[in-house]
């Protein structure tokens, strides 16, 4: 039901010629979102599924930084991809803040 609603919403955006960015959440399997990417990109929708080098991009005049859901057990991988370093004893929130800071470092 949730996917049906989401696709109906994306169809509405397409009809209005509105581009969109969708970010994987805690109930979305990243590989499934990745598989849909090439299809939905032709419709003006960008699906973001992993944290990585393509997590900051531009659409029209907007510069966008995305942070898909990062499970706590995957946090180390996300930090190393973004070049962030953290005290391993720091809690999840503090470590995620470092990643957000890294993503937004080029923003004015």
ABEGO torsion letter per residue (X at the ends): XAAAAAAAAAAAAAAAGBBBBBBBBAABBAAAAAAAAAAAAAAGBBBBABBBAAABBBBEABBBBBBBBBBAAAAAAAAAAAGBBBBAABBAAAAAAAAAAAAAAABX
